[in-house]
Amino acid sequence: MRFTKIRWKRAERPNWALSFFAGLLVGAVLVYLNTEVFITETGFLSRVGLERMKRMELNENAFFFYVLGKRIGPLWLAAILSTTFAGIVTTYLFVMWVGVCMGVVASVAMIRYGIKGILLLAGSLMPHYLCYIPAFFMLADLCFRMCARLYYPVKDYTKGGEEKSAGYGLLGNFLLLHGVLLVGAILESYVNPNVMAELLRIF
């Protein structure tokens, strides 16, 4: 069954930052309303966990492939969902969910360690998130454009060349995202562990 395409009179660019920060707020509220669940002696970001990290010997090569799989998986999942009729909705939910996760992590770190928690959070994100953050918003925009092009076209692609060019643009950006995530995974696997090793000295 083919869905009837709905044509918008004008294109509306989504505000991903608003969705992300809404999720961030939800994550923070969840932690503050359920502090006893998130803040335990052996729970997330506990001192026991940090001590284990200090003594852990990391196989950087194995860690790289683990990280790469974890980053590429959501990329493909979001891309596949964007080809469905509900692709725009799932993209908004994806952005908000990432915000919720970040809100939870940031809140737990701050409640446990105060200012040092902010340093811990910042250190855990550097330098790989310099790649992941733009890639994240680029992915959201790409998914939105893909779904809109398939089900809610803004204009008629009356010329085959124009339609094919638009398709190549989406494919090119999708391939570019893989490259950005690859660089991010390299930084996360081979650079960030050294950053965290130095940072954990103050805990």
Protein Blocks (a to p, Z undefined) as FASTA:
>chain_A
ZZdddddfbdcdddfklmmmmmmmmmmmmmmmmmmmmmcfklghiaklmmmmmmpccdfk
lmmmmmmmmmmmmmmmmmmmmmpmklmmmmmmmmmmmmmmmmmmmmmmmmmnommmmmmm
mmmmpcklmmmmmmmmmmmmmmmmmmmmmmmcfbdcfbfklmmmmmmmmmmmmmmmmmmm
mmmmmmmmmmmmmmmmmmmmmZZ
